[in-house]
Each structure stands twice: as structure tokens, then as C-alpha cells.
Amino acid sequence: MGTGRKFRKKPMTRPIKGGVAKRKRDASQKKRLVDLGMDTEAVRKLDQKTVRTLLLRPKKIRAI
């Protein structure tokens, strides 16, 4: 088995996620926040980094 360029290229070893998969993941995370009890309008205004940090502690969202 060779060790040429084919095996060093990053996407060959780990595929890069496409835009459709990213948008689907973002939408499902926002839906989880709404299901946990957050206001739909407030969730819509959040950026993705904030959404991910909020989902780290779901019990705190329920307490609000």
C-alpha cells in the first residue's frame, strides 16, 4: 500500500460536511431549544454558537 498524495489529502481521510447537512443540524438544534421551552422568536434571533452553548446545559433552559 502506497503512502502517496492520495492518503495525505484531508478530505480523502475525513469527508467535509456540506451546506445542506449543516443547515439541517442547525435547524434541529433550534427546534430542540423550542421544545425545551424557549420562545420561538428568541431562538430565531440567536446565532449558532449561542445555540450550541445553550444546548450544553438543557436543565438550565427548563428552569428559566
C-alpha positions as CSV (number, residue, x, y, z in Angstrom):
1,M,0.0,0.0,0.0
2,G,1.4,3.4,-1.0
3,T,1.8,6.5,1.0
4,G,1.4,9.0,-1.8
5,R,-0.5,12.2,-2.0
6,K,-3.8,10.3,-2.1
7,F,-3.5,9.3,1.5
8,R,-2.3,12.7,2.8
9,K,-5.2,14.7,1.4
10,K,-7.5,15.8,4.2
11,P,-11.0,15.2,2.5
12,M,-10.0,11.7,1.5
13,T,-9.5,10.7,5.1
14,R,-12.3,12.7,6.7
15,P,-15.1,13.9,4.4
16,I,-16.2,17.6,4.8
17,K,-19.8,18.2,5.7
18,G,-21.8,20.0,3.1
19,G,-24.1,23.0,3.5
20,V,-27.3,21.0,3.5
21,A,-26.1,18.9,6.4
22,K,-25.0,22.0,8.3
23,R,-28.4,23.7,7.8
24,K,-30.2,20.6,8.8
25,R,-28.2,20.3,12.0
26,D,-28.7,24.0,12.8
27,A,-32.5,23.7,12.4
28,S,-32.7,20.6,14.5
29,Q,-30.7,22.3,17.3
30,K,-33.0,25.3,17.2
31,K,-36.1,23.0,17.3
32,R,-34.6,21.3,20.4
33,L,-34.4,24.7,22.2
34,V,-38.0,25.5,21.3
35,D,-39.0,22.1,22.6
36,L,-37.2,22.8,25.9
37,G,-39.4,25.8,26.4
38,M,-37.6,28.8,24.9
39,D,-39.6,31.4,22.9
40,T,-39.6,30.8,19.1
41,E,-38.8,34.4,18.3
42,A,-35.9,34.5,20.8
43,V,-34.4,31.3,19.4
44,R,-34.7,32.7,15.8
45,K,-32.5,35.7,16.8
46,L,-29.7,33.5,18.3
47,D,-26.5,32.8,16.5
48,Q,-25.3,29.2,16.2
49,K,-22.5,29.5,18.7
50,T,-25.0,30.6,21.4
51,V,-27.4,27.8,20.4
52,R,-24.7,25.2,20.9
53,T,-23.7,26.6,24.3
54,L,-27.3,26.7,25.5
55,L,-27.8,23.0,24.5
56,L,-24.9,22.0,26.7
57,R,-27.0,22.6,29.8
58,P,-30.6,21.8,28.9
59,K,-31.8,21.7,32.6
60,K,-30.9,25.4,32.9
61,I,-33.2,26.2,30.0
62,R,-36.1,24.4,31.6
63,A,-35.5,26.3,34.8
64,I,-35.9,29.7,33.1
